[in-house]
């Protein structure tokens, strides 16, 4: 059963370009991890409220940054063991550089794929 992590990064606004450059540098490195099935990085750029939902309207573009720029990293592995190895590799290489860009430590949501 595939194993997934969704990681939420809250990046200091003045560090957003540095963070994005680092993530694009990491992309090739992350894609080489044993057992990796899928990798996605998403930058939060929109919000939706009840009016948009009720009316079937598209989400609204975020026009200002309040405290942080938010990113979500989604990666999926064939097993928990492959995921664990990839985490160690990431920790030994890019972890400290990423952490310097954040306002708070990142959140990790882990679980097995249901569908």
Residue, then its C-alpha position, 0 to 999 in steps of 0.5 A: x500500500x503506497x505511503x504518503x506525506x503532505x508537508x506544509x511549509x510556512x515561508x518568511x516572505x523575504x525568503x520565498x524566492x530562496x525557498x523556491x530556488x532550493x526546492x527546484x534544486x532539490x527536485x532532481x535529488x528527490x525524484x531519485x529516491x528509491x520507491x518514489x511514486x509521485x512528487x508535487x510542490x504546490x504554492x498556495x495562491x488562491x482561497x475560496x469562501x462560501x459565496x464562491x462555493x454556493x455560486x460555483x465561482x472560481x477561487x479568489x487569487x490571494x493578493x497580499x501576504x500576511x505572515x508567510x507564503x505557504x507551500x505544500x509538498x506532496x510525495x508518495x512512496x511504494x512503502x513506509x520503508x522507502x519513505x523513511x530512507x528518503x527522509x534520512x537522505x533529505x535530513x542529511x542534505x537539504x533540511x537545514x537550508x529549508x528550515x532557515x526559510x521558515x517562520x515555524x517548523x514545518x508540519x507533516x501529515x503522514x498516511x497510507x493512500x486510501x484511493 
